[in-house]
Amino acid sequence: MSLPKFIVGMMFALAIVIGWSYFDGAPLGTIVLRTVVCAVIIQAGYFLLIFAMIGTTTPTSAGKVRETDRGTILNKVAEGEKLSARRSLH
């Protein structure tokens, strides 16, 4: 999940908590407390999600990354076109 999507989703969730608390007749202090607790829980969940995503990925060597980049660049070149160090100006 990207950060902008997370922020928008968190704002909607906090707005729902604020609305629910307001229509429930809660005092202002309780509304603020519920909102802060909800925000902390959401942030902790997002941190754990990112931590789990990083922990489950396998590291790749720099050589494999370079080979993959070379392969994608060479695949973009047209089949009849050749890469050359010397090109004519004509």
C-alpha positions as CSV (number, residue, x, y, z in Angstrom):
1,M,0.0,0.0,0.0
2,S,1.4,3.4,-0.9
3,L,1.7,6.2,1.6
4,P,-0.9,8.5,0.0
5,K,-3.5,5.8,-0.1
6,F,-2.7,5.0,3.6
7,I,-3.1,8.7,4.6
8,V,-6.4,9.1,2.8
9,G,-7.7,5.8,4.3
10,M,-6.6,6.9,7.8
11,M,-8.3,10.3,7.4
12,F,-11.6,8.6,6.5
13,A,-11.3,6.2,9.4
14,L,-10.6,9.0,11.9
15,A,-13.5,11.0,10.4
16,I,-15.7,8.0,11.1
17,V,-14.5,7.8,14.7
18,I,-15.0,11.5,15.2
19,G,-18.5,11.4,13.7
20,W,-19.5,8.3,15.7
21,S,-18.3,9.8,18.9
22,Y,-20.0,13.1,18.2
23,F,-23.4,11.5,17.4
24,D,-23.0,9.2,20.4
25,G,-23.0,12.4,22.5
26,A,-19.4,12.0,23.8
27,P,-17.7,15.0,25.4
28,L,-14.9,16.7,23.5
29,G,-12.2,15.1,25.6
30,T,-13.5,11.6,24.8
31,I,-13.7,12.4,21.1
32,V,-10.0,13.5,21.1
33,L,-9.0,10.5,23.1
34,R,-10.8,8.0,20.8
35,T,-9.3,9.8,17.8
36,V,-5.7,9.6,19.1
37,V,-6.1,6.0,20.2
38,C,-7.5,5.1,16.7
39,A,-4.6,7.0,15.0
40,V,-2.0,5.2,17.1
41,I,-3.5,1.8,16.4
42,I,-3.6,2.5,12.6
43,Q,0.0,3.7,12.6
44,A,1.2,0.7,14.5
45,G,-0.6,-1.6,12.1
46,Y,0.9,0.2,9.1
47,F,4.3,-0.1,10.6
48,L,3.9,-3.8,11.2
49,L,2.6,-4.3,7.7
50,I,5.7,-2.6,6.2
51,F,8.0,-4.4,8.6
52,A,6.5,-7.7,7.5
53,M,6.8,-6.8,3.8
54,I,10.5,-6.0,4.2
55,G,11.1,-9.1,6.4
56,T,9.6,-11.5,3.8
57,T,11.6,-10.2,0.8
58,T,14.7,-12.0,-0.1
59,P,17.8,-9.9,-0.8
60,T,19.2,-9.8,-4.3
61,S,22.8,-9.3,-5.2
62,A,23.9,-6.3,-7.2
63,G,24.9,-8.5,-10.1
64,K,21.4,-9.9,-10.4
65,V,19.9,-6.4,-10.4
66,R,22.3,-5.2,-13.0
67,E,21.6,-8.2,-15.3
68,T,17.9,-7.6,-14.9
69,D,18.3,-4.0,-15.8
70,R,20.4,-4.9,-18.9
71,G,17.8,-7.4,-20.0
72,T,15.0,-4.8,-19.9
73,I,17.0,-2.3,-21.7
74,L,18.0,-4.8,-24.4
75,N,14.4,-5.9,-24.8
76,K,13.4,-2.3,-25.5
77,V,15.8,-2.1,-28.5
78,A,14.2,-3.0,-31.8
79,E,15.3,-6.4,-33.2
80,G,16.9,-5.1,-36.3
81,E,18.8,-2.3,-34.5
82,K,22.3,-3.0,-33.2
83,L,24.0,-1.2,-30.4
84,S,27.4,0.1,-31.3
85,A,30.0,2.2,-29.8
86,R,30.7,3.9,-33.1
87,R,27.8,5.5,-34.9
88,S,28.0,7.4,-38.1
89,L,26.8,11.0,-38.3
90,H,24.9,10.4,-41.6
